[in-house]
């Protein structure tokens, strides 16, 4: 599946419906407009669902293939990659580009515990060690 656009869209600009539809496709791995409509918690017209799916594709979040004249949408990016872009925007806006300041703020606000950060640091160190062994 080819993507029509780059992944430069700001995830903060996604609306509630777009985020809901994107979550469905991420969870399922792939979905048709009918499958998305069936899983949404509010009734919407088929044309509305198809329009939002097309816009999510134009923004670089989804891609599609055609199976017997039916568009089947798949994620073009992982939720983690999209979240990473969203967090980068927060880091730039509120922390002058400092990830360290963001992490300190998350610990101070009890969003992340020190123990979680220590586990993450160990995972990063282990990953770097493995990368070094492959060289």
PyMOL CGO cylinders between C-alpha atoms (Angstrom):
from pymol import cmd
from pymol.cgo import CYLINDER

trace = [
    CYLINDER, 0.00, 0.00, 0.00, 1.45, 3.31, -1.00, 0.3, 1, 1, 1, 1, 1, 1,
    CYLINDER, 1.45, 3.31, -1.00, 0.90, 6.43, 1.03, 0.3, 1, 1, 1, 1, 1, 1,
    CYLINDER, 0.90, 6.43, 1.03, -0.24, 9.58, -0.66, 0.3, 1, 1, 1, 1, 1, 1,
    CYLINDER, -0.24, 9.58, -0.66, 1.20, 12.01, 1.88, 0.3, 1, 1, 1, 1, 1, 1,
    CYLINDER, 1.20, 12.01, 1.88, 4.00, 12.37, 4.38, 0.3, 1, 1, 1, 1, 1, 1,
    CYLINDER, 4.00, 12.37, 4.38, 3.64, 11.84, 8.11, 0.3, 1, 1, 1, 1, 1, 1,
    CYLINDER, 3.64, 11.84, 8.11, 4.11, 15.52, 8.94, 0.3, 1, 1, 1, 1, 1, 1,
    CYLINDER, 4.11, 15.52, 8.94, 0.58, 16.11, 10.23, 0.3, 1, 1, 1, 1, 1, 1,
    CYLINDER, 0.58, 16.11, 10.23, 0.27, 17.29, 13.83, 0.3, 1, 1, 1, 1, 1, 1,
    CYLINDER, 0.27, 17.29, 13.83, -1.64, 14.64, 15.82, 0.3, 1, 1, 1, 1, 1, 1,
    CYLINDER, -1.64, 14.64, 15.82, -2.91, 17.38, 18.16, 0.3, 1, 1, 1, 1, 1, 1,
    CYLINDER, -2.91, 17.38, 18.16, -5.08, 18.59, 15.27, 0.3, 1, 1, 1, 1, 1, 1,
    CYLINDER, -5.08, 18.59, 15.27, -7.02, 15.32, 15.00, 0.3, 1, 1, 1, 1, 1, 1,
    CYLINDER, -7.02, 15.32, 15.00, -10.67, 15.58, 16.00, 0.3, 1, 1, 1, 1, 1, 1,
    CYLINDER, -10.67, 15.58, 16.00, -12.53, 13.19, 18.30, 0.3, 1, 1, 1, 1, 1, 1,
    CYLINDER, -12.53, 13.19, 18.30, -14.07, 11.28, 15.40, 0.3, 1, 1, 1, 1, 1, 1,
    CYLINDER, -14.07, 11.28, 15.40, -10.74, 10.98, 13.59, 0.3, 1, 1, 1, 1, 1, 1,
    CYLINDER, -10.74, 10.98, 13.59, -9.06, 9.68, 16.75, 0.3, 1, 1, 1, 1, 1, 1,
    CYLINDER, -9.06, 9.68, 16.75, -11.90, 7.22, 17.33, 0.3, 1, 1, 1, 1, 1, 1,
    CYLINDER, -11.90, 7.22, 17.33, -11.72, 5.84, 13.80, 0.3, 1, 1, 1, 1, 1, 1,
    CYLINDER, -11.72, 5.84, 13.80, -7.94, 5.68, 13.90, 0.3, 1, 1, 1, 1, 1, 1,
    CYLINDER, -7.94, 5.68, 13.90, -8.12, 3.73, 17.18, 0.3, 1, 1, 1, 1, 1, 1,
    CYLINDER, -8.12, 3.73, 17.18, -10.47, 1.20, 15.59, 0.3, 1, 1, 1, 1, 1, 1,
    CYLINDER, -10.47, 1.20, 15.59, -8.15, 0.63, 12.62, 0.3, 1, 1, 1, 1, 1, 1,
    CYLINDER, -8.15, 0.63, 12.62, -5.11, 0.36, 14.90, 0.3, 1, 1, 1, 1, 1, 1,
    CYLINDER, -5.11, 0.36, 14.90, -6.86, -2.18, 17.13, 0.3, 1, 1, 1, 1, 1, 1,
    CYLINDER, -6.86, -2.18, 17.13, -8.19, -4.27, 14.24, 0.3, 1, 1, 1, 1, 1, 1,
    CYLINDER, -8.19, -4.27, 14.24, -5.08, -4.01, 12.06, 0.3, 1, 1, 1, 1, 1, 1,
    CYLINDER, -5.08, -4.01, 12.06, -7.28, -3.32, 9.05, 0.3, 1, 1, 1, 1, 1, 1,
    CYLINDER, -7.28, -3.32, 9.05, -10.89, -2.32, 8.51, 0.3, 1, 1, 1, 1, 1, 1,
    CYLINDER, -10.89, -2.32, 8.51, -13.45, -1.40, 5.90, 0.3, 1, 1, 1, 1, 1, 1,
    CYLINDER, -13.45, -1.40, 5.90, -15.75, 1.61, 6.24, 0.3, 1, 1, 1, 1, 1, 1,
    CYLINDER, -15.75, 1.61, 6.24, -18.61, -0.74, 7.18, 0.3, 1, 1, 1, 1, 1, 1,
    CYLINDER, -18.61, -0.74, 7.18, -16.55, -2.37, 9.93, 0.3, 1, 1, 1, 1, 1, 1,
    CYLINDER, -16.55, -2.37, 9.93, -15.58, 1.04, 11.32, 0.3, 1, 1, 1, 1, 1, 1,
    CYLINDER, -15.58, 1.04, 11.32, -19.21, 2.22, 11.26, 0.3, 1, 1, 1, 1, 1, 1,
    CYLINDER, -19.21, 2.22, 11.26, -20.34, -0.91, 13.13, 0.3, 1, 1, 1, 1, 1, 1,
    CYLINDER, -20.34, -0.91, 13.13, -17.77, -0.33, 15.90, 0.3, 1, 1, 1, 1, 1, 1,
    CYLINDER, -17.77, -0.33, 15.90, -18.36, 3.38, 16.41, 0.3, 1, 1, 1, 1, 1, 1,
    CYLINDER, -18.36, 3.38, 16.41, -20.40, 4.26, 19.45, 0.3, 1, 1, 1, 1, 1, 1,
    CYLINDER, -20.40, 4.26, 19.45, -22.53, 6.76, 17.55, 0.3, 1, 1, 1, 1, 1, 1,
    CYLINDER, -22.53, 6.76, 17.55, -24.59, 6.37, 14.37, 0.3, 1, 1, 1, 1, 1, 1,
    CYLINDER, -24.59, 6.37, 14.37, -23.09, 8.08, 11.35, 0.3, 1, 1, 1, 1, 1, 1,
    CYLINDER, -23.09, 8.08, 11.35, -23.79, 7.97, 7.64, 0.3, 1, 1, 1, 1, 1, 1,
    CYLINDER, -23.79, 7.97, 7.64, -21.62, 5.73, 5.50, 0.3, 1, 1, 1, 1, 1, 1,
    CYLINDER, -21.62, 5.73, 5.50, -20.48, 8.78, 3.51, 0.3, 1, 1, 1, 1, 1, 1,
    CYLINDER, -20.48, 8.78, 3.51, -19.25, 10.47, 6.70, 0.3, 1, 1, 1, 1, 1, 1,
    CYLINDER, -19.25, 10.47, 6.70, -17.15, 7.44, 7.66, 0.3, 1, 1, 1, 1, 1, 1,
    CYLINDER, -17.15, 7.44, 7.66, -15.68, 7.17, 4.17, 0.3, 1, 1, 1, 1, 1, 1,
    CYLINDER, -15.68, 7.17, 4.17, -14.82, 10.89, 4.17, 0.3, 1, 1, 1, 1, 1, 1,
    CYLINDER, -14.82, 10.89, 4.17, -13.01, 10.65, 7.52, 0.3, 1, 1, 1, 1, 1, 1,
    CYLINDER, -13.01, 10.65, 7.52, -11.11, 7.54, 6.39, 0.3, 1, 1, 1, 1, 1, 1,
    CYLINDER, -11.11, 7.54, 6.39, -10.05, 9.34, 3.19, 0.3, 1, 1, 1, 1, 1, 1,
    CYLINDER, -10.05, 9.34, 3.19, -8.92, 12.39, 5.18, 0.3, 1, 1, 1, 1, 1, 1,
    CYLINDER, -8.92, 12.39, 5.18, -6.93, 10.21, 7.60, 0.3, 1, 1, 1, 1, 1, 1,
    CYLINDER, -6.93, 10.21, 7.60, -5.23, 8.69, 4.57, 0.3, 1, 1, 1, 1, 1, 1,
    CYLINDER, -5.23, 8.69, 4.57, -4.50, 12.13, 3.11, 0.3, 1, 1, 1, 1, 1, 1,
    CYLINDER, -4.50, 12.13, 3.11, -2.95, 13.14, 6.44, 0.3, 1, 1, 1, 1, 1, 1,
    CYLINDER, -2.95, 13.14, 6.44, -0.70, 10.06, 6.36, 0.3, 1, 1, 1, 1, 1, 1,
    CYLINDER, -0.70, 10.06, 6.36, -2.25, 8.00, 9.17, 0.3, 1, 1, 1, 1, 1, 1,
    CYLINDER, -2.25, 8.00, 9.17, -3.90, 5.32, 7.01, 0.3, 1, 1, 1, 1, 1, 1,
    CYLINDER, -3.90, 5.32, 7.01, -3.31, 3.59, 3.69, 0.3, 1, 1, 1, 1, 1, 1,
    CYLINDER, -3.31, 3.59, 3.69, -5.67, 1.41, 1.74, 0.3, 1, 1, 1, 1, 1, 1,
    CYLINDER, -5.67, 1.41, 1.74, -5.82, -1.52, -0.64, 0.3, 1, 1, 1, 1, 1, 1,
    CYLINDER, -5.82, -1.52, -0.64, -8.78, -2.51, -2.78, 0.3, 1, 1, 1, 1, 1, 1,
    CYLINDER, -8.78, -2.51, -2.78, -10.27, -5.98, -2.29, 0.3, 1, 1, 1, 1, 1, 1,
    CYLINDER, -10.27, -5.98, -2.29, -13.15, -6.75, -4.66, 0.3, 1, 1, 1, 1, 1, 1,
    CYLINDER, -13.15, -6.75, -4.66, -13.95, -3.03, -5.03, 0.3, 1, 1, 1, 1, 1, 1,
    CYLINDER, -13.95, -3.03, -5.03, -13.91, -2.53, -1.25, 0.3, 1, 1, 1, 1, 1, 1,
    CYLINDER, -13.91, -2.53, -1.25, -11.37, -0.21, 0.32, 0.3, 1, 1, 1, 1, 1, 1,
    CYLINDER, -11.37, -0.21, 0.32, -9.56, -1.93, 3.18, 0.3, 1, 1, 1, 1, 1, 1,
    CYLINDER, -9.56, -1.93, 3.18, -7.72, 0.54, 5.39, 0.3, 1, 1, 1, 1, 1, 1,
    CYLINDER, -7.72, 0.54, 5.39, -4.56, -0.25, 7.35, 0.3, 1, 1, 1, 1, 1, 1,
    CYLINDER, -4.56, -0.25, 7.35, -2.44, 1.92, 9.63, 0.3, 1, 1, 1, 1, 1, 1,
    CYLINDER, -2.44, 1.92, 9.63, 0.31, 3.77, 7.80, 0.3, 1, 1, 1, 1, 1, 1,
    CYLINDER, 0.31, 3.77, 7.80, 1.96, 4.55, 11.13, 0.3, 1, 1, 1, 1, 1, 1,
    CYLINDER, 1.96, 4.55, 11.13, 2.01, 2.84, 14.49, 0.3, 1, 1, 1, 1, 1, 1,
    CYLINDER, 2.01, 2.84, 14.49, 0.27, 4.44, 17.47, 0.3, 1, 1, 1, 1, 1, 1,
    CYLINDER, 0.27, 4.44, 17.47, 3.69, 4.77, 19.09, 0.3, 1, 1, 1, 1, 1, 1,
    CYLINDER, 3.69, 4.77, 19.09, 5.08, 6.78, 16.19, 0.3, 1, 1, 1, 1, 1, 1,
    CYLINDER, 5.08, 6.78, 16.19, 2.07, 9.10, 16.17, 0.3, 1, 1, 1, 1, 1, 1,
    CYLINDER, 2.07, 9.10, 16.17, 2.31, 9.49, 19.95, 0.3, 1, 1, 1, 1, 1, 1,
    CYLINDER, 2.31, 9.49, 19.95, 6.01, 10.29, 19.57, 0.3, 1, 1, 1, 1, 1, 1,
    CYLINDER, 6.01, 10.29, 19.57, 5.18, 13.16, 17.20, 0.3, 1, 1, 1, 1, 1, 1,
    CYLINDER, 5.18, 13.16, 17.20, 2.51, 14.43, 19.59, 0.3, 1, 1, 1, 1, 1, 1,
    CYLINDER, 2.51, 14.43, 19.59, 4.95, 14.33, 22.52, 0.3, 1, 1, 1, 1, 1, 1,
    CYLINDER, 4.95, 14.33, 22.52, 7.60, 16.09, 20.43, 0.3, 1, 1, 1, 1, 1, 1,
    CYLINDER, 7.60, 16.09, 20.43, 5.14, 18.92, 19.91, 0.3, 1, 1, 1, 1, 1, 1,
    CYLINDER, 5.14, 18.92, 19.91, 4.58, 19.14, 23.70, 0.3, 1, 1, 1, 1, 1, 1,
    CYLINDER, 4.58, 19.14, 23.70, 8.34, 19.09, 24.32, 0.3, 1, 1, 1, 1, 1, 1,
    CYLINDER, 8.34, 19.09, 24.32, 8.81, 21.90, 21.82, 0.3, 1, 1, 1, 1, 1, 1,
    CYLINDER, 8.81, 21.90, 21.82, 5.90, 24.00, 23.14, 0.3, 1, 1, 1, 1, 1, 1,
    CYLINDER, 5.90, 24.00, 23.14, 6.32, 23.65, 26.89, 0.3, 1, 1, 1, 1, 1, 1,
    CYLINDER, 6.32, 23.65, 26.89, 9.86, 22.43, 27.54, 0.3, 1, 1, 1, 1, 1, 1,
    CYLINDER, 9.86, 22.43, 27.54, 11.92, 24.40, 25.01, 0.3, 1, 1, 1, 1, 1, 1,
    CYLINDER, 11.92, 24.40, 25.01, 12.86, 21.14, 23.30, 0.3, 1, 1, 1, 1, 1, 1,
    CYLINDER, 12.86, 21.14, 23.30, 14.14, 19.45, 26.47, 0.3, 1, 1, 1, 1, 1, 1,
    CYLINDER, 14.14, 19.45, 26.47, 12.97, 15.85, 26.87, 0.3, 1, 1, 1, 1, 1, 1,
    CYLINDER, 12.97, 15.85, 26.87, 14.69, 15.85, 30.27, 0.3, 1, 1, 1, 1, 1, 1,
    CYLINDER, 14.69, 15.85, 30.27, 12.45, 18.71, 31.44, 0.3, 1, 1, 1, 1, 1, 1,
    CYLINDER, 12.45, 18.71, 31.44, 9.40, 16.82, 30.18, 0.3, 1, 1, 1, 1, 1, 1,
    CYLINDER, 9.40, 16.82, 30.18, 10.40, 13.66, 32.07, 0.3, 1, 1, 1, 1, 1, 1,
    CYLINDER, 10.40, 13.66, 32.07, 11.12, 15.57, 35.27, 0.3, 1, 1, 1, 1, 1, 1,
    CYLINDER, 11.12, 15.57, 35.27, 7.71, 17.21, 34.97, 0.3, 1, 1, 1, 1, 1, 1,
    CYLINDER, 7.71, 17.21, 34.97, 6.07, 13.82, 34.43, 0.3, 1, 1, 1, 1, 1, 1,
    CYLINDER, 6.07, 13.82, 34.43, 7.73, 12.45, 37.57, 0.3, 1, 1, 1, 1, 1, 1,
    CYLINDER, 7.73, 12.45, 37.57, 6.85, 15.57, 39.58, 0.3, 1, 1, 1, 1, 1, 1,
    CYLINDER, 6.85, 15.57, 39.58, 3.22, 15.29, 38.41, 0.3, 1, 1, 1, 1, 1, 1,
    CYLINDER, 3.22, 15.29, 38.41, 3.16, 11.57, 39.20, 0.3, 1, 1, 1, 1, 1, 1,
    CYLINDER, 3.16, 11.57, 39.20, 2.42, 10.65, 35.58, 0.3, 1, 1, 1, 1, 1, 1,
    CYLINDER, 2.42, 10.65, 35.58, 5.51, 8.43, 35.57, 0.3, 1, 1, 1, 1, 1, 1,
    CYLINDER, 5.51, 8.43, 35.57, 7.20, 6.98, 38.65, 0.3, 1, 1, 1, 1, 1, 1,
    CYLINDER, 7.20, 6.98, 38.65, 10.91, 7.03, 39.25, 0.3, 1, 1, 1, 1, 1, 1,
    CYLINDER, 10.91, 7.03, 39.25, 10.82, 3.22, 39.18, 0.3, 1, 1, 1, 1, 1, 1,
    CYLINDER, 10.82, 3.22, 39.18, 9.29, 3.30, 35.68, 0.3, 1, 1, 1, 1, 1, 1,
    CYLINDER, 9.29, 3.30, 35.68, 12.00, 5.69, 34.49, 0.3, 1, 1, 1, 1, 1, 1,
    CYLINDER, 12.00, 5.69, 34.49, 14.68, 3.45, 35.97, 0.3, 1, 1, 1, 1, 1, 1,
    CYLINDER, 14.68, 3.45, 35.97, 13.20, 0.41, 34.17, 0.3, 1, 1, 1, 1, 1, 1,
    CYLINDER, 13.20, 0.41, 34.17, 13.16, 2.40, 30.94, 0.3, 1, 1, 1, 1, 1, 1,
    CYLINDER, 13.16, 2.40, 30.94, 16.79, 3.46, 31.45, 0.3, 1, 1, 1, 1, 1, 1,
    CYLINDER, 16.79, 3.46, 31.45, 17.77, -0.21, 31.90, 0.3, 1, 1, 1, 1, 1, 1,
    CYLINDER, 17.77, -0.21, 31.90, 15.91, -1.18, 28.72, 0.3, 1, 1, 1, 1, 1, 1,
    CYLINDER, 15.91, -1.18, 28.72, 17.65, 1.58, 26.78, 0.3, 1, 1, 1, 1, 1, 1,
    CYLINDER, 17.65, 1.58, 26.78, 21.04, 0.54, 28.15, 0.3, 1, 1, 1, 1, 1, 1,
    CYLINDER, 21.04, 0.54, 28.15, 20.35, -3.10, 27.20, 0.3, 1, 1, 1, 1, 1, 1,
    CYLINDER, 20.35, -3.10, 27.20, 19.29, -2.08, 23.69, 0.3, 1, 1, 1, 1, 1, 1,
    CYLINDER, 19.29, -2.08, 23.69, 22.44, 0.01, 23.25, 0.3, 1, 1, 1, 1, 1, 1,
    CYLINDER, 22.44, 0.01, 23.25, 24.54, -2.90, 24.44, 0.3, 1, 1, 1, 1, 1, 1,
    CYLINDER, 24.54, -2.90, 24.44, 22.90, -5.20, 21.86, 0.3, 1, 1, 1, 1, 1, 1,
    CYLINDER, 22.90, -5.20, 21.86, 23.44, -2.63, 19.11, 0.3, 1, 1, 1, 1, 1, 1,
    CYLINDER, 23.44, -2.63, 19.11, 27.10, -2.40, 20.06, 0.3, 1, 1, 1, 1, 1, 1,
    CYLINDER, 27.10, -2.40, 20.06, 27.49, -6.19, 19.86, 0.3, 1, 1, 1, 1, 1, 1,
    CYLINDER, 27.49, -6.19, 19.86, 26.17, -6.26, 16.28, 0.3, 1, 1, 1, 1, 1, 1,
    CYLINDER, 26.17, -6.26, 16.28, 28.75, -3.86, 14.90, 0.3, 1, 1, 1, 1, 1, 1,
]
cmd.load_cgo(trace, "trace")
